[in-house]
Amino acid sequence: MQVTTIGLDLAKNVFQVHAITEDGTVAFNRSLRRAQMITFLRS
């Protein structure tokens, strides 16, 4: 599975992140708090 598009909804405390593969299926959809977001982006 290769992610081609990442969507990011920015907010003060909770961020919504979703990823879509090249065939249009949703790879993941997560709700992350500010501290989790930093860790998520580093990986």
N, C-alpha and C positions, 0 to 999 in steps of 0.2 A: 504494500500500500504506500503510495507516494502522495503526500499532500501537495496540492498546487495552489490553493487559496486559503488564506487565514483571515478571518474577520475578528475585529476587536472593538468591543463597545466599552469606551472609557467612562469611568464614574469615580466618585470620591472614594468609596470604600470597597465596592464589589465590581469586578470586571467580568464581562461575559466574553468568552473566547470560543470560536468555532472554526473548524477546518473542513475543507472539502477536497476530495480526490479528483483526479482528472476526468473520471467518468461521472462526476456529479453526486456521488454518495457522500454522506456526512461521515467524516473520520472520527470526530469528537466534538462535543459541545459541553463546555465546562463553565462553571461560575467560580471565580477565584477572588479571594480577599487580597488586599494590597500586598501584604507580606508574601503570600503565595505566588503572586504574579511575578515578583522579582525572581524567585526561585525557578518558576516555570520558564521564563525567558532565558535564563542562563543555561538551561539544559537543552 
